[in-house]
């Protein structure tokens, strides 16, 4: 993971967050893609450019309920919680 200003870049295969992690931010995917997995490792979805991830647990103020893994070196804009 490389952070520059409010932008974050991940390498393919890098974990963005895991089930149970604290929710401090949501991400807008500027380019690339991310796979979303259940606690059991079942692939739920693959999301890409102009899609948001991490917003549900951030809004509900809960820990992460899924695992997000970069699949094609996504560049994301991070929106951090101030609470």
C-alpha positions as CSV (number, residue, x, y, z in Angstrom):
1,X,0.0,0.0,0.0
2,X,1.3,3.5,-0.9
3,X,-0.5,6.6,0.4
4,X,-0.2,10.0,-1.3
5,X,-2.4,12.8,0.0
6,X,-5.8,11.2,0.0
7,X,-5.0,8.6,-2.6
8,X,-4.1,5.0,-1.8
9,X,-2.5,2.5,-4.2
10,X,-2.5,-1.3,-3.6
11,X,-0.7,-4.1,-5.4
12,X,-2.8,-6.9,-6.9
13,X,-3.4,-9.5,-4.1
14,X,-2.9,-7.1,-1.3
15,X,-5.6,-7.1,1.5
16,X,-7.3,-3.7,1.8
17,X,-9.2,-4.8,5.0
18,X,-10.3,-8.0,6.7
19,X,-13.4,-9.2,8.5
20,X,-13.3,-7.8,12.0
21,X,-11.1,-4.8,11.2
22,X,-12.1,-1.4,12.5
23,X,-14.0,0.8,10.1
24,X,-12.2,4.2,9.8
25,X,-12.7,4.9,6.1
26,X,-14.6,4.2,2.9
27,X,-13.0,4.1,-0.5
28,X,-13.9,5.3,-4.0
29,X,-12.2,3.1,-6.6
30,X,-10.6,5.5,-9.2
31,X,-9.2,2.6,-11.3
32,X,-8.6,-1.1,-10.9
33,X,-10.8,-3.6,-9.1
34,X,-11.4,-5.2,-5.8
35,X,-12.8,-8.6,-4.8
36,X,-15.1,-8.9,-1.8
37,X,-15.1,-12.1,0.3
38,X,-17.2,-13.5,3.1
39,X,-15.8,-14.6,6.5
40,X,-15.8,-18.1,5.0
41,X,-13.8,-17.1,1.9
42,X,-16.8,-17.1,-0.5
43,X,-16.4,-14.6,-3.3
44,X,-19.4,-12.1,-3.0
45,X,-18.5,-9.6,-5.7
46,X,-15.9,-7.9,-7.8
47,X,-16.2,-4.1,-7.9
48,X,-14.3,-1.6,-10.0
49,X,-14.0,2.0,-11.2
50,X,-16.4,4.5,-9.7
51,X,-17.7,2.1,-7.1
52,X,-17.4,2.5,-3.3
53,X,-16.3,-0.1,-0.8
54,X,-16.2,0.0,3.0
55,X,-19.2,2.4,3.4
56,X,-21.6,0.1,5.1
57,X,-19.6,-0.7,8.2
58,X,-18.4,2.9,8.3
59,X,-22.0,4.3,8.3
60,X,-23.2,1.7,10.8
61,X,-20.1,2.2,13.0
62,X,-19.4,-1.5,13.1
63,X,-16.3,-3.6,12.3
64,X,-15.8,-4.9,8.8
65,X,-18.1,-7.8,7.8
66,X,-16.2,-8.8,4.6
67,X,-12.6,-9.0,3.4
68,X,-11.6,-6.8,0.5
69,X,-8.6,-7.8,-1.7
70,X,-7.1,-5.8,-4.5
71,X,-7.2,-7.7,-7.8
72,X,-5.8,-5.3,-10.4
73,X,-3.7,-2.6,-8.6
74,X,-6.6,-0.3,-7.7
75,X,-6.1,3.4,-7.0
76,X,-8.6,4.6,-4.4
77,X,-9.6,7.9,-2.9
78,X,-10.0,7.4,0.9
79,X,-12.7,9.2,2.9
80,X,-11.7,8.9,6.6
81,X,-14.2,9.1,9.5
82,X,-13.6,11.9,11.9
83,X,-15.4,10.2,14.8
